[in-house]
Amino acid sequence: MAAGAAILSMSDSNRPMKQITVLFFATLKDRAGTKQTAIDLPVDALVRDLKAQVIEMFPGLAEASGSILVSVNRTYAFDDDFIPADAEVAFFPPVSGGVEPLTIAALTEREIDILGLLQKITTSSTGAACFFTGMVRGVTRRDNPHETVYLEYEAYQPMAEAKMHQIAEEIRHRWPTIEGIAIVQRIGHLEPGAPAVIIACSAAHRDTGVFDAARYGIDRLKEIVPVWKKEVGPQGEEWVEGEYLPTSHD
């Protein structure tokens, strides 16, 4: 641990540092070979920075990186969350309680890997998967006909990812047979033909709700996930706003 911390301190010698305690539980404790460690990080470090540093220090965690859950001061935390000084951080796998749900909820500036998502939400019992793919239209013929040169997507990232996880929980509540869920939204510059959002659900059989669940997922995303798009075309540019106003139940 000291060596890893020293490397980070040397590379960030001109930045003020903070020390945090990281606790490991269950399989991650076994992979790390320790129950806890102390790590020095730059004061502006985020959860994603900490995860990268911890995996570098404990390479045995690398294989589990996609399923590591993080809490900061006993509250679930996500990649873009800030870590305060002297924080108690815990790394642990999904909690016990039956089959581990396969849930992916993310914003990305990269091209969406549809085949990769399918592999990640597939289990040995999966027999059906339904994907909804929202794409950037170059020409809109319905309602207000116009052309689109490109779209710019912007998101309030920490809240957007939290709401994506909420949607996944709502789907599982309504369709308990769903095995895997992927909700991925692209942000940044997107040109016509590019997939902008993916909602995917998997289950053992096609008649167990995968179609309805995927439809529900995209409808809810359009209602409660804070993502906006600016449409740019020959006629100029305009932010496209929705009409749904969330309530206290959302």
Order of alpha helices (4+ residues) and beta strands (2+ residues): alpha-beta-alpha-beta-alpha-beta-beta-beta-beta-alpha-beta-beta-beta-beta-alpha-beta-beta-beta-alpha-beta-beta
